[in-house]
């Protein structure tokens, strides 16, 4: 609606009288609520109108006080129209103490930060020591409640760039123009563990992206797995209670291998599909940089004409989707529990910015109605053979946080945070998340004003009549905090059709508790996932179930879980049963009488081998073994080639420090067999030298390193007499089937061998794996 300009005489009177006159003129310009008739009726509900507002005759109308013209170093000037607190770049809240003297929180210079105030050098500490009290009190309250789930996280800033306008599908701000850039903050996390737990637990990983769009914040709060354990938010507290440490002894930490979790999921067969993903290599990612992300739920894209399509969101890492070996993950958790956090941080610091492509699966309500599964069921995915993934943009993470607590820990993601053009569906799990995430942030961050914490604040203007509450940062100008109003010229006024308009899905149903019959099919997609894996990946799933169920102390729970696996794959269930010394039970009864026929029998896209990413070894980490007598030229050639390929080579010795090459030069080993276990590297190189193997051969850890590299299916490059180390470690030259091992490069021609090694070092060589391991 067009703004009306109010008119007011200019009386020869003090400023307070002028303000009163201007306020009266502004109020008089709205003799009645012209929009009130538009609040009623079906047609009006489908066409919300912009609110009525009046342009005041002077700035004094909106003032809280006429004394706002008086400025100081603390006060600054009056509030600027359209620029509320915390909105915009983080620069105003960044601080740097370089070359600054120490003060208290009140700005009082601190003369001595070493000693408390005492009555004499050996006398009692004095109660009036306000400097000590402030310091200790703040320290005592530095921590905030951790998240119940996703407590352990790592974050990074970056940007999203749109490939092409998607205006035919959505009016969402990030997708309105080719090349449009939207700032983002991303938080990766584990689900089960506490804030201080390990990174490499077998677990679901959170993949949450906050888009700071010019129409407000949009939080795409997803996981690295496209489905979930449960179908309804009513069961979420039960799931989390079951997977968390058992309440009687608070064990195990960050692990699902215990009775209560498997008791719960064995009684909830809809969890079977998710279990297949978590027990696969997806449950132990190599890196956050090599991990897919999914929105999990079905959302709506709504265009400017109000037309809607259903969609699923997919993040695909440029480096490919890769995993750790289970034994490797276990050892890494002891050697470096911050492995994923460190990997992300160091990659960004080094300029190897992680990049992901955002894709969408778009389909209609009619399409969804024909599927054998219900798209509102969060335990189901839409196979890519039915709906291909359409790439729509890329995300680059190019800046680490300045402060972990202020940014990564205080960031608040909420599924309820959407922008015009993105809307919800009736997914019953999503419905609960919309409520739960806001509620938990209020508790965790101390009140309803968590949106004013700088990392959570949008870059879009924020104007409403919400006031007060704990930790309020904004100082609102004026006396109006309600709507409709005339004293403030009707402002802030509703945006009408320019604002967020919920998609008008027609609803005519009984109020009841339950699920549609399609929700009752629990095994088709679990079978699809297992059948789509390579033999090596299937073997890893068997091993994961074997380990997890071997930790369950109640035989009846193990038997019930095995009975459920029979419905997925009898071969899978039989191998797991054999591995835990149990008879194979009959299949668990199904919840549906007539099993619908699945549209897709095998989906290669579900195997990580279909997602190798860009070729090469960029950002991978390699150990080059060195000792006195090593061939320095070989080391230099390998180091240079790896650096040129974008990799991170490290010189590893028996100890850190200098060693002498055969030419008499000095090399500095920056890591050692003691401080950097081999599981932290993506590959290992053994150069040649003059009888240099003596020192390394005497150290049993050298052979352990080589065995681990081989057993975890990583590429090895060995020169000259380094081959004797392979023999000592019992590493065979061929694969179990007798074929040549492509991941084992042995050669005297440095240039050719290095080139061959780089070609094969960017992937695992699972074909050498045996169960049990032969090395």
C-alpha positions in Angstrom: 0.0 0.0 0.0 1.3 3.5 -0.8 2.6 5.6 2.1 0.6 8.6 3.0 2.5 11.7 4.1 1.0 13.4 7.2 0.7 17.2 7.4 1.5 19.3 10.4 1.7 23.0 11.1 5.0 24.3 12.3 4.2 26.0 15.6 6.5 28.5 17.2 6.9 26.4 20.3 9.5 24.4 22.2 10.7 21.1 20.6 8.5 19.0 22.9 5.5 20.8 21.6 6.7 20.3 18.0 7.1 16.6 18.7 3.6 16.3 20.2 2.1 18.1 17.2 4.0 15.9 14.8 2.9 12.7 16.7 -0.7 13.9 16.6 -0.5 14.7 12.9 1.0 11.2 12.2 -1.7 9.5 14.2 -4.4 11.6 12.6 -3.2 10.5 9.2 -4.5 7.1 10.1 -8.2 7.8 11.1 -9.0 4.0 11.0 -7.4 0.7 10.2 -7.9 0.6 6.5 -6.5 -3.0 6.3 -8.9 -4.5 8.8 -11.5 -5.6 6.2 -8.7 -7.4 4.4 -8.1 -9.7 7.3 -11.2 -11.8 6.5 -12.3 -14.2 3.9 -10.8 -17.0 1.7 -9.6 -14.7 -1.1 -7.8 -12.2 1.3 -6.1 -15.1 3.1 -4.5 -16.1 -0.3 -3.4 -12.5 -1.1 -1.9 -10.9 2.0 -1.7 -7.1 1.8 1.1 -4.8 2.7 0.4 -3.0 5.9 -0.6 0.6 6.2 2.1 3.1 7.1 2.6 6.8 7.4 5.7 8.8 6.7 6.0 11.2 9.7 6.6 14.9 9.2 9.8 14.8 11.3 12.3 12.4 12.9 11.1 13.4 16.3 8.0 11.3 15.9 9.9 8.0 16.3 12.2 9.3 19.0 12.2 7.8 22.5 13.7 11.0 23.8 14.4 14.4 22.4 17.8 14.3 24.0 18.9 11.8 21.5 20.7 14.7 19.7 23.3 14.7 22.5 26.1 12.3 21.6 29.1 10.9 23.4 31.8 8.3 22.8 29.5 5.7 24.4 26.1 6.9 23.1 27.2 7.5 19.6 24.3 9.1 17.6 20.6 8.3 17.2 19.5 5.0 15.8 19.8 4.9 12.0 16.6 4.0 10.2 16.7 0.4 8.9 19.9 -0.6 10.6 19.2 -2.5 13.9 21.8 -3.9 16.2 24.0 -6.8 15.1 22.7 -6.8 11.5 25.4 -6.9 8.8 29.1 -7.8 8.8 30.7 -9.2 12.0 33.4 -6.4 11.9 31.8 -4.2 14.5 31.9 -6.9 17.1 35.4 -8.2 16.3 38.0 -7.1 18.8 41.8 -7.1 19.0 43.9 -6.5 22.1 47.2 -6.0 20.2 49.3 -3.2 21.8 46.5 -2.5 24.2 46.7 -2.4 28.0 44.6 -4.7 30.1 41.4 -3.5 31.7 38.5 -4.9 33.6 35.1 -5.5 31.9 34.2 -2.0 33.0 37.2 -0.6 31.1 39.3 0.1 34.3 43.0 -0.4 33.7 44.4 -3.4 35.6 47.7 -2.6 37.3 48.6 -6.2 38.3 47.2 -9.4 36.8 49.5 -11.6 38.8 48.4 -11.2 42.4 45.2 -10.9 44.4 44.9 -8.0 46.8 46.1 -9.0 50.3 46.7 -7.4 53.7 50.4 -7.7 53.6 52.5 -10.1 51.5 51.5 -13.0 53.8 48.2 -11.7 54.9 44.6 -12.7 54.0 43.1 -11.9 50.7 40.7 -9.0 50.8 37.0 -9.1 49.9 37.2 -5.7 48.2 39.4 -7.1 45.4 36.9 -6.4 42.7 39.5 -7.2 40.0 40.0 -10.8 41.3 36.2 -11.2 41.8 35.3 -10.1 38.3 38.0 -12.4 36.7 37.1 -15.5 38.8 33.3 -14.9 38.5 33.5 -14.7 34.7 35.7 -17.8 34.6 33.2 -19.7 36.7 30.4 -18.9 34.1 32.3 -19.2 30.8 30.6 -22.4 29.7 27.0 -22.7 28.4 24.9 -25.8 28.3 26.0 -28.0 25.4 23.7 -29.3 22.8 21.9 -32.5 23.7 22.8 -33.8 20.2 25.4 -32.5 17.8 27.3 -31.2 20.8 30.7 -31.7 19.2 31.1 -29.5 16.1 33.4 -27.7 13.8 32.5 -24.6 11.9 33.7 -22.4 8.9 32.6 -19.3 7.0 32.1 -19.3 3.3 29.8 -18.4 0.4 27.2 -20.0 -1.8 27.2 -19.1 -5.5 24.2 -19.8 -7.7 24.8 -21.4 -11.1 21.7 -20.1 -12.9 18.4 -18.4 -11.9 15.8 -20.8 -10.5 13.0 -18.3 -10.6 10.7 -20.8 -12.3 11.0 -23.0 -9.2 11.5 -20.7 -6.3 11.6 -17.1 -5.2 14.2 -18.0 -2.5 16.8 -15.2 -2.5 20.0 -17.3 -3.0 18.7 -18.6 -6.4 17.5 -15.5 -8.1 20.4 -14.8 -10.5 23.4 -16.5 -12.0 26.5 -15.8 -10.0 24.6 -14.4 -7.0 26.7 -14.9 -3.9 25.2 -15.5 -0.4 27.4 -15.6 2.7 27.1 -18.9 4.7 28.3 -20.4 8.0 28.6 -24.2 8.2 28.8 -26.4 11.2 29.7 -30.1 10.9 29.2 -32.3 14.0 28.8 -35.7 15.5 25.5 -36.6 17.0 25.9 -38.9 20.0 29.0 -37.7 21.8 29.5 -34.9 24.3 31.4 -31.7 23.4 34.7 -33.2 24.4 34.3 -36.6 22.7 36.2 -37.9 19.7 35.7 -36.9 16.1 36.1 -40.4 14.5 33.2 -42.2 16.3 30.9 -44.3 14.1 28.0 -41.9 14.0 25.8 -39.7 11.9 27.4 -36.4 11.1 25.5 -33.1 11.1 25.8 -30.9 8.0 24.1 -27.6 8.9 24.3 -24.5 6.6 23.2 -21.0 7.6 22.5 -18.9 4.5 22.6 -15.1 5.3 20.3 -14.1 2.5 19.1 -10.6 1.7 15.6 -11.7 2.8 16.7 -13.2 6.1 18.5 -16.3 7.4 17.7 -19.7 5.9 19.1 -22.7 7.9 19.4 -25.9 5.9 19.9 -28.3 8.9 20.9 -31.6 7.5 23.1 -34.7 8.0 25.6 -36.7 6.0 22.9 -39.4 5.5 19.7 -38.7 3.6 17.4 -40.7 5.9 16.7 -40.9 9.6 16.1 -43.5 12.3 12.5 -42.6 13.0 9.4 -41.4 11.2 7.8 -39.1 13.8 9.2 -36.5 16.2 7.2 -38.1 19.0 10.0 -40.8 19.0 13.0 -38.4 19.0 13.5 -38.3 22.8 13.3 -42.1 22.9 15.9 -42.4 20.1 18.3 -40.0 21.8 17.8 -41.5 25.2 18.5 -45.0 23.8 21.7 -44.0 21.9 23.2 -41.8 24.6 25.3 -43.3 27.4 23.2 -45.6 29.5 21.9 -43.6 32.5 22.9 -46.0 35.2 26.7 -45.8 34.4 27.1 -43.1 31.8 28.7 -45.4 29.3 29.6 -45.7 26.5 30.6 -42.3 25.3 30.0 -41.4 21.6 29.2 -45.0 20.7 26.1 -46.9 19.7 27.5 -50.4 20.5 25.5 -51.0 23.7 22.3 -52.6 24.8 19.8 -49.7 25.0 20.4 -48.5 21.4 20.1 -51.9 19.8 17.1 -52.8 22.0 15.3 -49.7 20.8 16.1 -50.0 17.0 15.4 -53.7 17.0 11.9 -52.8 18.1 11.7 -50.0 15.6 12.1 -51.7 12.2 11.7 -48.4 10.4 15.3 -47.7 11.7 16.7 -50.5 9.5 17.4 -48.3 6.4 19.3 -45.7 8.5 21.2 -48.5 10.2 22.5 -49.7 6.9 23.9 -46.3 6.2 25.5 -45.8 9.6 27.0 -49.3 9.6 28.5 -48.6 6.2 31.6 -46.6 5.6 29.4 -43.5 5.6 29.4 -43.7 9.4 33.1 -42.9 9.6 34.0 -40.2 7.0 37.6 -39.5 6.1 37.0 -35.8 6.4 34.3 -33.2 6.6 35.7 -32.1 3.3 34.9 -35.5 1.8 31.4 -36.0 3.1 28.0 -35.6 1.4 25.2 -33.7 3.0 21.5 -34.0 2.8 18.4 -32.0 3.8 16.8 -35.3 4.9 13.3 -34.1 4.6 11.1 -33.3 1.6 10.7 -29.5 1.3 8.7 -27.2 -1.0 10.1 -24.8 -3.5 7.6 -22.0 -4.2 8.0 -19.5 -7.0 6.7 -15.9 -7.2 3.4 -17.0 -8.7 2.7 -19.3 -5.7 3.4 -22.5 -7.6 5.1 -25.2 -5.6 7.2 -28.2 -6.3 8.6 -30.8 -3.9 12.3 -31.1 -3.5 15.2 -32.8 -1.7 18.5 -31.1 -1.1 21.9 -32.7 -1.7 25.5 -31.5 -1.0 28.3 -33.2 -2.9 31.9 -32.6 -2.0 34.3 -31.7 -4.8 37.0 -34.0 -3.3 34.7 -37.0 -3.5 33.0 -39.0 -0.8 35.6 -41.0 1.2 35.8 -42.9 4.5 38.1 -44.2 7.1 38.7 -47.9 7.8 37.2 -49.0 11.1 40.5 -50.0 12.7 42.0 -46.7 11.4 39.2 -44.7 13.0 39.7 -46.4 16.3 43.4 -45.7 16.3 43.0 -42.1 15.2 40.6 -41.5 18.1 43.5 -42.2 20.5 46.2 -40.4 18.5 44.2 -37.3 17.5 40.6 -37.1 18.8 40.4 -33.7 17.0 41.2 -35.3 13.6 38.3 -34.0 11.6 38.3 -30.6 13.3 42.1 -30.2 12.7 41.7 -31.4 9.1 39.1 -28.8 8.3 41.0 -26.0 10.0 44.3 -26.8 8.4 42.9 -27.2 4.9 41.3 -23.7 5.1 44.4 -22.2 6.6 46.4 -23.6 3.8 44.1 -22.2 1.1 42.8 -25.7 0.1 39.2 -24.4 0.5 36.6 -27.2 0.8 34.0 -27.0 -2.0 30.6 -28.6 -2.3 27.9 -28.6 -5.0 24.3 -28.1 -4.0 21.8 -30.2 -6.0 18.1 -30.6 -5.8 15.7 -33.4 -6.7 12.5 -31.7 -7.9 9.2 -33.5 -8.3 5.5 -32.9 -8.1 2.8 -34.1 -5.7 1.5 -36.3 -8.6 4.9 -37.9 -9.0 5.1 -38.5 -5.3 1.7 -40.2 -5.2 2.9 -42.8 -7.6 6.0 -43.9 -5.6 5.9 -47.1 -3.6 7.0 -45.1 -0.6 5.8 -41.9 1.1 7.9 -38.8 0.5 6.8 -37.6 4.0 8.6 -40.5 5.6 12.0 -39.4 6.7 13.3 -43.0 6.7 13.0 -43.1 2.9 15.0 -41.4 0.1 14.0 -40.7 -3.5 16.4 -42.9 -5.7 18.3 -40.8 -8.2 17.1 -43.3 -10.9 13.6 -41.9 -10.3 14.5 -38.2 -9.9 18.0 -37.1 -11.0 19.9 -34.6 -8.9 20.0 -31.2 -10.6 23.1 -29.1 -9.7 22.1 -25.5 -8.8 25.2 -23.9 -7.1 28.4 -24.3 -5.2 29.5 -23.6 -1.7 33.1 -22.7 -0.8 34.4 -22.6 2.8 37.2 -20.0 2.8 37.5 -18.6 6.3 38.0 -20.2 9.8 36.2 -18.6 12.7 38.1 -16.0 14.7 36.8 -17.5 18.0 35.4 -21.0 18.4 33.0 -20.2 21.3 31.6 -16.9 19.9 31.0 -18.5 16.5 31.0 -22.3 16.3 29.6 -22.9 19.8 27.1 -20.0 19.8 25.7 -20.5 16.3 22.1 -21.5 16.5 20.5 -23.5 13.7 16.8 -24.0 13.5 14.8 -25.9 10.9 12.1 -23.2 11.4 14.4 -20.6 9.8 13.2 -20.5 6.2 12.9 -17.6 3.7 10.2 -16.8 1.1 10.4 -19.5 -1.6 11.3 -22.3 0.8 8.5 -24.0 2.7 7.8 -27.1 4.7 5.9 -30.3 4.0 3.8 -32.4 6.4 6.7 -34.6 7.3 5.9 -35.5 11.0 9.5 -35.6 11.9 10.2 -32.2 10.4 7.2 -30.7 12.2 8.7 -31.6 15.6 12.1 -30.3 14.6 10.5 -26.9 13.7 9.5 -26.6 17.3 12.4 -28.3 19.0 15.3 -26.5 17.6 14.0 -23.0 18.5 13.1 -24.3 22.0 16.5 -25.8 22.7 18.4 -22.7 21.5 16.4 -20.6 23.9 17.5 -22.9 26.8 21.1 -23.2 25.6 21.8 -19.6 24.8 20.0 -18.0 27.7 16.7 -16.7 26.3 14.7 -15.6 23.3 17.3 -13.1 22.0 19.8 -15.6 20.7 19.1 -14.1 17.2 21.0 -11.0 18.3 24.3 -12.9 19.0 26.4 -11.7 16.1 27.0 -15.1 14.4 23.2 -15.7 14.4 22.2 -12.2 13.3 21.0 -11.8 9.6 22.4 -9.4 7.1 18.8 -8.4 6.3 17.2 -5.7 8.3 15.2 -6.8 11.4 12.1 -4.8 12.5 9.4 -6.1 14.7 7.7 -5.4 18.0 9.4 -8.1 20.0 11.0 -6.5 23.1 13.0 -7.3 26.2 13.9 -10.8 27.4 17.3 -11.9 28.7 20.4 -10.5 27.1 18.6 -8.1 24.9 21.2 -6.2 22.8 19.0 -3.8 20.7 18.0 -0.5 22.2 14.8 0.3 20.4 13.9 3.9 19.6 10.4 5.2 20.3 7.5 4.2 22.5 5.6 2.0 20.1 6.0 -1.8 20.4 2.6 -3.0 19.1 0.7 -3.3 15.8 -1.6 -1.9 14.6 -0.5 1.5 15.8 -0.8 5.1 14.6 1.6 6.7 17.1 4.5 5.2 15.1 2.9 5.8 11.8 1.8 2.1 11.6 5.4 0.9 11.5 6.8 -1.6 11.2 4.1 -2.7 8.8 3.5 -6.2 7.5 5.1 -7.0 4.1 2.1 -8.6 2.5 2.8 -10.7 -0.5 6.4 -9.5 -0.5 6.9 -11.5 2.8 6.9 -15.1 3.6 3.6 -16.7 2.5 3.0 -20.3 3.5 2.0 -22.5 0.7 -1.8 -22.9 0.9 -1.9 -26.7 0.9 -5.6 -27.8 1.2 -6.2 -29.8 4.3 -9.4 -31.7 5.2 -8.7 -34.5 7.5 -9.7 -35.9 10.9 -7.4 -35.1 13.9 -5.8 -38.4 14.9 -2.5 -40.1 15.7 -1.0 -42.5 13.2 0.8 -42.8 9.9 -0.2 -43.6 6.3 0.0 -47.3 5.3 3.0 -46.6 3.0 5.0 -45.7 6.2 4.7 -49.4 7.2 7.1 -50.7 4.6 10.5 -50.7 6.3 12.9 -52.9 4.4 12.8 -52.2 0.6 15.2 -49.3 0.7 17.4 -50.9 3.3 17.8 -53.8 0.8 18.3 -51.3 -2.0 21.2 -49.7 -0.1 22.9 -53.0 0.7 22.5 -54.4 -2.8 23.9 -51.3 -4.3 27.2 -51.5 -2.4 30.4 -53.1 -3.8 31.5 -56.5 -2.3 34.1 -54.6 -0.2 31.5 -52.1 1.1 29.2 -55.0 2.0 32.0 -56.7 3.9 32.5 -53.5 5.9 28.7 -53.4 6.8 29.0 -57.0 7.9 32.0 -56.1 10.1 30.2 -53.1 11.6 27.1 -55.1 12.6 29.4 -57.8 13.9 31.3 -55.4 16.1 28.2 -53.5 17.4 26.1 -56.6 18.2 29.1 -58.3 19.9 29.0 -55.5 22.4 25.3 -56.1 23.2 25.1 -58.2 26.4 21.5 -59.4 26.0 21.2 -62.3 23.6 17.5 -61.6 22.9 18.3 -58.2 21.5 21.0 -59.6 19.3 18.6 -62.2 18.0 15.8 -59.7 17.3 18.2 -57.5 15.4 19.4 -60.4 13.3 15.8 -61.3 12.5 15.3 -57.8 11.2 18.4 -58.1 9.0 17.0 -61.2 7.4 14.4 -59.0 5.8 17.2 -57.0 4.2 19.6 -59.7 3.1 19.7 -63.3 4.3 23.4 -63.4 3.3 24.1 -60.3 5.4 22.3 -61.7 8.4 24.0 -65.1 8.1 27.5 -63.6 8.1 26.7 -61.3 11.0 25.2 -64.3 12.9 28.2 -66.4 12.2 30.5 -63.6 13.4 28.8 -63.4 16.8 28.3 -67.1 17.2 24.5 -67.2 16.9 22.0 -69.3 14.9 20.2 -67.4 12.2 16.7 -66.7 13.4 13.5 -66.5 11.3 12.8 -63.2 9.7 11.1 -60.5 11.8 7.4 -60.2 11.0 6.7 -57.2 8.8 4.4 -54.4 9.7 2.7 -54.5 6.3 0.7 -57.4 4.8 1.5 -56.7 1.1 4.9 -55.4 0.4 4.9 -52.9 -2.4 7.1 -53.5 -5.3 10.2 -51.3 -5.3 10.8 -49.1 -8.4 14.6 -49.5 -8.2 16.5 -52.7 -7.5 20.0 -51.2 -7.6 21.3 -47.7 -7.4 25.0 -47.2 -8.1 24.8 -43.6 -6.7 24.4 -45.1 -3.2 27.9 -46.5 -3.3 30.8 -44.2 -2.4 32.8 -45.7 -5.2 30.5 -43.8 -7.6 31.6 -40.5 -6.0 35.4 -40.4 -6.2 35.5 -36.7 -6.7 38.2 -34.9 -8.6 41.3 -37.0 -9.5 44.6 -36.6 -7.8 45.9 -36.1 -4.3 45.0 -32.5 -3.5 45.1 -31.8 0.2 46.0 -35.4 1.1 48.7 -36.0 3.6 51.7 -38.2 3.0 54.6 -39.4 5.2 58.1 -39.7 3.6 60.3 -41.9 5.8 63.8 -40.5 6.3 66.9 -41.4 8.3 70.7 -40.9 8.1 72.0 -42.0 4.7 68.7 -41.4 2.8 68.9 -40.4 -0.8 68.2 -36.7 -0.5 67.5 -36.3 -4.3 64.7 -38.9 -4.1 63.2 -37.2 -1.1 63.3 -33.8 -2.8 61.8 -35.2 -6.0 58.9 -36.9 -4.1 58.4 -33.8 -2.0 58.3 -31.5 -5.0 55.9 -33.7 -7.0 53.5 -34.0 -4.1 53.5 -30.3 -3.4 53.0 -29.6 -7.1 50.0 -32.0 -7.0 48.5 -30.1 -4.1 49.3 -32.7 -1.4 50.9 -32.2 2.0 54.2 -34.2 2.3 55.8 -34.6 5.8 59.2 -35.9 6.5 59.0 -38.7 9.2 62.0 -39.9 11.1 62.6 -42.1 14.1 62.7 -38.7 16.0 62.0 -35.2 14.9 65.0 -33.1 13.9 67.9 -33.3 11.5 69.2 -36.3 9.6 72.1 -36.4 7.1 71.5 -37.5 3.5 74.0 -39.7 1.7 75.3 -36.6 0.0 76.0 -35.0 3.4 73.1 -32.5 3.3 70.7 -32.1 6.2 67.0 -32.8 6.2 64.7 -31.9 9.1 62.1 -34.5 10.1 59.1 -32.5 11.2 57.2 -35.6 12.5 58.3 -38.8 14.0 57.3 -42.4 14.4 56.4 -41.5 18.0 54.3 -38.3 17.6 52.4 -38.9 14.3 50.9 -42.4 13.9 50.7 -43.8 10.4 46.9 -43.8 10.5 47.0 -40.0 10.3 48.4 -40.2 6.7 46.9 -41.0 3.4 49.9 -42.8 2.1 53.6 -43.5 2.8 56.8 -43.3 0.8 60.0 -45.2 1.5 63.0 -43.6 -0.3 66.3 -45.4 -1.1 69.6 -44.7 0.5 73.1 -46.0 1.6 72.4 -48.7 4.1 70.0 -46.2 5.6 67.4 -48.9 6.6 69.4 -49.9 9.7 68.0 -47.3 12.0 64.4 -47.7 10.7 64.6 -51.5 10.6 65.6 -51.6 14.3 62.5 -49.6 15.2 59.5 -51.9 15.3 57.2 -49.0 14.7 58.5 -48.7 11.1 57.1 -52.1 10.3 53.9 -51.3 12.2 53.4 -48.2 10.1 53.9 -50.1 6.8 51.5 -52.9 7.9 48.8 -50.3 8.9 49.2 -48.5 5.6 48.8 -51.8 3.7 46.0 -53.1 5.9 44.1 -49.9 5.6 44.4 -50.1 1.8 46.5 -47.0 1.2 49.0 -46.6 -1.5 52.7 -47.3 -0.8 55.7 -46.0 -2.8 59.0 -47.9 -2.2 62.4 -47.2 -3.8 65.5 -49.4 -4.1 66.4 -51.3 -0.9 63.3 -50.0 0.7 61.8 -53.2 -0.6 63.5 -55.1 2.2 61.3 -53.3 4.7 58.2 -54.6 2.9 59.6 -58.1 3.2 60.3 -57.6 6.9 56.7 -56.4 7.4 55.3 -59.4 5.5 53.6 -57.3 2.9 52.9 -59.3 -0.3 53.6 -58.0 -3.7 50.3 -59.2 -5.1 46.6 -59.0 -4.3 44.9 -62.0 -2.6 43.7 -63.2 -6.0 47.2 -63.1 -7.4 46.8 -60.0 -9.5 49.3 -57.1 -9.3 48.6 -54.7 -6.5 47.9 -51.3 -8.1 48.4 -49.5 -4.8 51.9 -50.8 -4.3 54.4 -48.9 -6.4 58.1 -50.2 -6.4 60.7 -48.7 -8.7 64.1 -47.3 -9.2 63.1 -44.6 -11.8 62.1 -41.9 -9.4 60.3 -39.7 -11.9 58.2 -42.5 -13.4 57.5 -44.1 -10.0 56.4 -40.9 -8.5 54.1 -40.2 -11.4 52.5 -43.6 -11.1 52.1 -43.3 -7.4 50.3 -40.0 -7.6 47.8 -41.5 -10.0 46.8 -44.2 -7.5 47.3 -42.5 -4.2 44.1 -40.6 -4.2 42.0 -43.6 -3.4 41.8 -46.7 -1.2 42.7 -50.1 -2.7 40.0 -52.1 -1.0 40.7 -55.0 -3.3 43.7 -56.0 -1.1 41.5 -56.3 2.0 40.8 -59.7 3.6 38.7 -60.7 6.6 40.6 -61.5 8.8 43.5 -59.4 7.6 46.5 -61.3 6.2 49.0 -58.7 7.3 
